[in-house]
Amino acid sequence: MGPAGTKDICITYCTSAQVPEAMAFIDAYWRAGHVLSRDEALFRWQFAVDAAQRAGGLEISMLLAWHGDRLVGMLGLIPTLFTVKGETIRGAWTANLRALADCGIPGVGMQLMLMAQQEFEVMAVLGINDEVAKLNRLLGYQLIEDLPRWCVVLDAAAAAPLFGGVGVDAVARDSDDAVGDIAVTAVTTAGDLVGWDGCWSAIAQEIIAVARDEAYLTRRFLQHPRFAYRLLMARRGADAVGLAVTRLEAVPEAGCNVLRILEFWCRPEAEDDVAAAVIRSAAGAAFADFYCLRPALAKALERRGFRRCMPTDVPAAPAYFQPVVPGYTALRGGIRLSKRIKSRVGLPLAGDACVVTKADGDQDRPN
C-alpha cells in the first residue's frame, strides 16, 4: 500500500531505516522510557509484517503520518489471522495510536485508522483509554469495557505485599495429578506442537478469535524475543486435546512471583488435566491470573480455586506488577468486523462466540 492521506498529511508504512525515528516518537509523545522506545528487537518483533505485506515490499507493520518531513502520528499494526466461525480471515491488532494535536490538522488518528481498515477485515485492540474508545466506537468497533479476569492466591503470606500488606486467604485447590489416559507435557520446540492444528480446527468452527494454529503459537510464544513462556500440551495417545500457555513473572517490589496464564484451550475431557498441570507449573508463585472474554474457558480453573475478579473486591487484586499498581484496573478493548463478515456472523460480541485473552494484541509484554 502506497502513501495516502490528505493534502497536508501523508501516511506511509514505516521502513526499516525509520524504526529509530518511530521509537524516538514513542519516547517523546507516548511515554518516556517506554519499552518500545528502547528495545529495538522487541519493536521489530511486535510490528513484523505478515506474508501479504512482505509480498507488497513492506518492512514494518506500522503506519506513520507525516506533515512535511515531521512525524506527527503513528499506528502500530500487529497482523494476525483470525478465525471467524470457521473462516480464516486476515486481521490486525492495533497498538500505539498517537497523533499530535499541535500539527494543526485535525483527524490524523482517524485517517490512520481508516487506512488500516482498508487493508484488514478484522481489527481489534486491547488497553485503550476514553479518547481511543470514543474513536473506536465511531469507527464501528464493539467495545469490551472490562476484559474478565480470574485470579487465585496460592500463598497468602507471599501474596500479602501485592495487596498492600492486607491479609488474604490462600484458596484451597485440588492438586491431583492428571487422570485417565491424557498426558500433559511441556512444549519446547515447534515440532512438539505437531497435531495441534487438528484440535484447533475443531475448536475454531463456532468462535471468533485469533487463529491459534501451530504457526501462531510458534511465533507468539516460542519465538518471543524477551519472555520465556511455558507451553503445556495435552494428548490422548497421538491426538492433541488441550493446550495452556503460562509465564512466571517476578515482582521484585513485592518479593514474590506471579503466574500469568495466557491461553487455556481444551476439549472437555482434557480440561481438568490441563488445569492440574497449570497449577503444578505455578510452583513458587504467590498468585495467578487469567484474562479471557469467554467465561466457559475458565470453568476448569474455577474448579481449582480461581474466581472472577470484580471491581467491588476488597482487597482488590492488582492488574499490573511492573511496578505494582494497587487496586482494581479494568482492561478495555474492542473488535470490529468488516461489513462483509458482519453480514454473515452478526455483531462480534453478540452471544459468547468471541474469545479474547490478554495475550492477544500487545498487552503481555515487558515494561
Sequence and secondary structure as in RCSB ss.txt:
>XXXX:A:sequence
MGPAGTKDICITYCTSAQVPEAMAFIDAYWRAGHVLSRDEALFRWQFAVDAAQRAGGLEISMLLAWHGDRLVGML
GLIPTLFTVKGETIRGAWTANLRALADCGIPGVGMQLMLMAQQEFEVMAVLGINDEVAKLNRLLGYQLIEDLPRW
CVVLDAAAAAPLFGGVGVDAVARDSDDAVGDIAVTAVTTAGDLVGWDGCWSAIAQEIIAVARDEAYLTRRFLQHP
RFAYRLLMARRGADAVGLAVTRLEAVPEAGCNVLRILEFWCRPEAEDDVAAAVIRSAAGAAFADFYCLRPALAKA
LERRGFRRCMPTDVPAAPAYFQPVVPGYTALRGGIRLSKRIKSRVGLPLAGDACVVTKADGDQDRPN
>XXXX:A:secstr
   B  SS EEEE  GGGHHHHHHHHHHHT TT GGGT HHHHHHHTB  HHHHHTT  BSEEEEEETTEEEEEE
EEEEEEEEETTEEEEEEEEEEEEE GGGS TTHHHHHHHHHHHH SEEEEES  HHHHHHHHHTT EEESS  EE
EEES HHHHGGGGTT              TTEEEEEE SGGGGTTHHHHHHHHGGG EEE   HHHHIIIIIT S
S   EEEEEEETTEEEEEEEEEEEEETTTTEEEEEEEEEEE GGGHHHHHHHHHHHTTT SEEEEEBS GGGGHH
HHTTT EE  TT SS   SEETTEE S     EEEEE HHHHHHH  TTSTT B  BTTSTTSSS  
